[in-house]
Amino acid sequence: MNTEQLMGRQVLLGRVAVAACAPYLLLKLLWVLGHDIGIVDVDRAGRGTWIAANVVTFLMDAVAAAIAYTLTRPSGLRAPAWLLALPLWVASGLLTPLMIAVPTGSAVAALAGAANPMASGDFLEPWVYVLVYGAFIVEGLTLLSAFWIYAHRRWGALLRRPLESVPVPAPGVRAARRLLGVPAAVLLAVLGILDVLWGLGMPTGPGAASLPARSVVTATSGVVQGLLALAGAAGLAALLFPHRGRLRRLRTRVPLALAWLGSATVFAWGGTMWLSWTVADALTGGDSAPARGLPGLAGALELVAGLVVLCLGALTLAAETARTASSSAPAPERAGAY
């Protein structure tokens, strides 16, 4: 596949992603403006909290739409790397577990004859969940696929090389990366195990009894998030020790994708959720269970783990980009190279 064909596919995927954002943005805008379309129990959340939450989520999806649009433009290759990578990292963490857990959990609930909270209609009409999650799945598939093509067009030489050919950094840099990266990888693995155990119905310590009751969908979500965190730990370990083990012949993109998705998942679904509960408690004087005990500790550690991996990735990308720029020009893209 030549460069023009890749660009055409990237543009098409980006445009579909922009279109997929539209239903969610329209629904959120209506709710912010006071229209209660699709809402069954308006009094479940206070009006102020409801509006604030919808404004924040509207802005988040608007950023995703803007990023998808940027991926359709030729100028996207000249955009600062962080401007695209940071929001797409967060979007990966939010959308990937959802794309897997919602259809899987719903299918399991249907086969097992268990209750599906998205079909209960006690807070939102069932069609709202179908519309929103359906749009999210399409948005996630197209947005992340467009970025996959974009990343190979921009950093293809770095992503395609085998791990064993990764240059050895200076001793001080290598020691610093491992000093931060090894604990982060261990932390991702531990948090992944905890999420899997929670999804399987095992207790999670003090405060767990007052958490919302598990359903098949939420349990599936816990297992999916845990497995992604474990995959992220494995990917990060392979990146930290690229010249060891049987995986050293893997192309860098494989462990990098695992570390990217695993760290983004724990940050987006664990760390930021814990942070929002903690801030809400501080502002309202509340004492929510998810911010306390082992669930609260796990959330804080998920936030730290995600941020550490994010910083490591940013520093590594900056160093590799500088090394590439100072060396000879990269070879032209090869048709069908990935």
Summary of the structure (lengths in Angstrom):
residues: 338
radius of gyration: 21.1
end to end distance: 9.3
largest distance: 63.4
contacts: 1100
relative contact order: 0.12
helix: 79%
strand: 1%
